[in-house]
Amino acid sequence: MTMFIILFWVMAVITIVPALYIAYSSNLVRSIFMFFITLFGLAGLYVYAMADFVAITQIVIYVGGILVLILFAFMLSGRETLERLQQSPVKLFNLKKIPALLVSAMFLIVLVNVILKANVDNQAWITRNIQAHNVIATTDITTDNIGINLMTRYLLPFEAVSILLLMALIGSAHLSRKEQVQ
């Protein structure tokens, strides 16, 4: 086992274990800090995959932006709401989680289908560009190179991260709203 493989598994564990804790825990403060660790582990995996720009984007936008947004939502929300959320019993499966499980299962099916059927190395436009020597070297660092890589090579992780940003915005807005007293 090489050092790179060991480093990959360490970063994978750093990413997955806190994410599982977040999914299971009802303590919001601990979940926010575990989310911080998960995002750093994910950035490490991006560095491991030689996606330095995505890793830096992950840290700047999500660690710097999303976590601050979540902390503001946490501070602005009422104490009663937070205590009620933390005291609700945590069940792994219940009826309220069925829509989320269905969406997650559909996303997993689409992701596995794309991975199995994409055959990325034999795409016609890729072979055309390789034959025409229209290839960007990994040592080139220009704005054009970053834009092209974002729209081609790193499109899926970039879009997945943007969906995460949208979900965090909606969740923080939901947490920060005040409930009307009847």
Residue pairs with C-beta under 8 A, 6 or more apart in sequence:
4 48
7 48
8 45
8 48
11 41
11 44
11 45
11 48
12 41
12 45
14 37
14 38
14 40
14 41
14 44
15 38
15 41
15 42
15 44
15 45
16 41
18 34
18 35
18 37
18 38
18 41
19 34
19 38
21 30
21 31
21 34
22 31
22 34
22 35
22 38
24 90
24 92
25 31
25 34
25 90
26 85
26 86
26 87
26 88
26 90
27 86
28 74
28 82
28 85
28 86
29 74
32 67
32 70
32 71
32 74
35 67
35 70
36 63
36 67
39 58
39 59
39 62
39 63
39 66
39 67
40 59
40 63
42 58
43 55
43 56
43 58
43 59
43 63
44 55
46 52
46 54
46 55
46 58
46 157
47 55
50 138
51 153
51 154
51 157
53 146
53 149
53 150
53 154
54 154
54 157
54 158
54 161
57 158
57 161
58 161
61 161
61 165
62 161
62 164
62 165
65 165
66 164
66 165
66 168
69 168
69 169
69 172
70 168
70 171
70 172
72 172
72 176
73 171
73 172
73 173
73 175
73 176
74 82
74 175
76 175
76 176
77 175
77 176
78 178
78 179
81 175
81 179
93 101
114 156
120 126
129 135
136 145
136 148
136 149
150 158
